[in-house]
Amino acid sequence: MSASSEAIARRFGDGGPSGGGAEDNDLIRRVLSRKTVRRYSDRMPAEDLLDLLVACALSASAKSDFQQASILRVCDPEERAAIGRLFPAMPWIGLAPVFFVFLGDARRLQRIGEMRGKRIENGTLEGFFNASIDAALAMQTMILCAESAGLGVCPISVIRNEVDRVAATLGLPDLVFPVAGLCLGYPQSEGHVSLRLPRSVTTHSDRYDDGVLQAAIDDYDHRRHALHAIPREQQRSNAEFGEAAFYGWSEDKARQAAKAEGGAFPPYLRAHGFHFD
Ligand SMILES: Cc1cc2nc3c(=O)[nH]c(=O)nc-3n(C[C@H](O)[C@H](O)[C@H](O)COP(=O)(O)O)c2cc1C
């Protein structure tokens, strides 16, 4: 079995494609084996390594070469602690050795327009979306490069739930918004490769067709439960939904999504330069 077949089996629970000659490619194996790590040792990654990872992140593809991602590293211990205190349920936010914030930056292009005497309106949905995607691609590039250097990471979008306070702490101007934070450090615990939905559900050929969804999700729930069952005490919102005899991934995600998150974000964006027209 090739390295990538093993990684695909772990990721999807099925056999994978033969790989067309790329089956032992180290990058591909690493991408297939990516995992989230939330506990880190005290060892601080070297500054040079962090600079290198930032350079990698900013080498990600950028829509129209507009380059609308910015990266902010929170170094000041007081500032870190202030952000960490906002999210007591996620102590890794305050404790990770390194914390970056990936920013969608629609301001820079707006300013470049002013510098060059052109009227630019970048508070549109297009401007917001392009900047968001650039920031997300930069973050994922850092994630994969950090892992390949032996680091563990956890993206943090919960900062958007407290966007007013986070943006004030970070001094974000209009048209600059947090897409997600990123905790980073040397892993203390292993983490695990999470089983993904079967590709029969998440890929389509020629026409979109989700006819197999229900049966595939039921099967996925049971396979995932056998590998990493969600403990009874981690069932969400039992007071509202009751204790489930079988609590699979889809029950967990349906309960999670039934509690709307991110309500503070649209008014924040509208108050800070975006109109989305
Ligand atoms: C955009 C994004 C935002 C996330 N935000 C958080 C977060 O706020 N807190 C957290 O603990 N994990 C966060 N995560 C990690 C996910 O919960 C994690 O990716 C998910 O459980 C799947 O695990 P895996 O990435 O190891 O496959 C985030 C992941 C992504 C991609």
The ligand as a Gaussian input file, in Angstrom:
#p B3LYP/6-31G(d) Opt

LIG

0 1
 C      -12.071000      28.435000       9.449000
 C      -11.929000      27.558000      10.656000
 C      -12.271000      28.048000      11.891000
 C      -12.111000      27.270000      13.051000
 N      -12.389000      27.827000      14.262000
 C      -12.138000      27.120000      15.383000
 C      -12.311000      27.725000      16.655000
 O      -12.724000      28.865000      16.783000
 N      -11.977000      26.996000      17.757000
 C      -11.494000      25.725000      17.653000
 O      -11.174000      25.129000      18.690000
 N      -11.340000      25.105000      16.451000
 C      -11.645000      25.784000      15.319000
 N      -11.441000      25.221000      14.094000
 C      -10.956000      23.832000      14.003000
 C      -12.095000      22.920000      13.583000
 O      -12.976000      22.756000      14.658000
 C      -11.502000      21.614000      13.076000
 O      -10.911000      21.892000      11.854000
 C      -12.581000      20.559000      12.913000
 O      -12.922000      20.066000      14.150000
 C      -12.165000      19.439000      12.032000
 O      -10.982000      18.851000      12.493000
 P       -9.759000      18.687000      11.493000
 O       -9.386000      20.071000      11.015000
 O       -8.666000      18.102000      12.327000
 O      -10.219000      17.832000      10.401000
 C      -11.620000      25.943000      12.940000
 C      -11.305000      25.437000      11.671000
 C      -11.445000      26.240000      10.540000
 C      -11.058000      25.686000       9.199000

